[in-house]
Amino acid sequence: MFYAEQIEKSVEIRRHNGQCAYGPWMTADEMTSRDVVEAIVDEIMECTCRDNRGERSPNNNTEESGRVEVGGEIFLYRQ
């Protein structure tokens, strides 16, 4: 199994309105927007690379949790 597929199977995603999270945590399969899933997978992979290089994240995202913005909407993720 490729790393991106492993991330998809383990990540949970939730909407955020800029002030607080709302709605249920959803799996990647439950998300209707493939763009959101791909953005989160890309972010987690980038965090992994940064950790391997010993660099700090400018946005405080980690492999375990963080937030991404897609199409003007904010989404939280956790593994």
C-alpha positions in Angstrom: 0.0 0.0 0.0 1.3 3.4 -0.9 1.8 6.1 1.8 -1.0 8.3 0.4 -3.4 5.4 0.6 -2.4 4.7 4.2 -3.1 8.4 5.1 -6.5 8.3 3.4 -7.5 5.2 5.4 -6.4 6.7 8.7 -7.4 10.4 8.5 -10.5 12.0 9.8 -11.7 15.4 8.5 -14.0 18.1 10.0 -15.1 21.5 8.8 -14.1 24.7 10.5 -15.8 28.1 10.2 -12.8 30.2 11.2 -13.9 30.3 14.9 -14.7 26.7 15.8 -15.0 23.3 14.3 -18.5 22.0 13.5 -20.1 18.8 12.2 -19.0 15.3 12.6 -15.5 13.9 12.0 -15.7 12.1 8.6 -13.4 9.6 7.0 -11.9 10.4 3.6 -14.5 8.1 2.0 -17.3 10.1 3.5 -16.0 13.5 2.2 -17.8 14.6 -0.9 -14.9 16.8 -2.1 -11.9 14.9 -3.5 -10.0 18.2 -3.5 -10.2 18.4 0.3 -8.9 14.8 0.7 -6.0 15.4 -1.7 -5.0 18.7 0.0 -4.9 17.0 3.4 -2.9 14.0 2.1 -0.5 16.4 0.5 -0.2 18.4 3.7 0.5 15.3 5.8 3.1 14.1 3.3 4.8 17.5 3.5 4.8 17.4 7.3 6.4 14.0 7.1 9.1 15.3 4.9 9.7 18.4 7.1 10.0 16.1 10.2 12.5 14.0 8.4 14.6 17.1 7.5 14.2 18.4 11.0 12.4 21.6 9.9 9.7 23.4 11.7 6.3 23.8 10.2 5.4 27.4 9.4 1.6 26.7 9.9 2.0 24.4 13.0 0.5 21.5 11.1 1.8 18.0 12.0 1.3 14.5 10.7 -1.2 13.9 13.5 -3.3 17.0 13.2 -3.7 20.4 11.4 -5.8 22.5 9.1 -6.0 23.2 5.4 -7.9 25.7 3.3 -9.5 24.5 0.1 -11.8 26.8 -2.0 -12.1 29.3 0.8 -13.2 26.7 3.4 -11.2 25.5 6.3 -10.9 21.8 7.2 -9.3 20.2 10.2 -7.7 16.8 10.0 -6.5 14.3 12.6 -5.0 10.8 12.4 
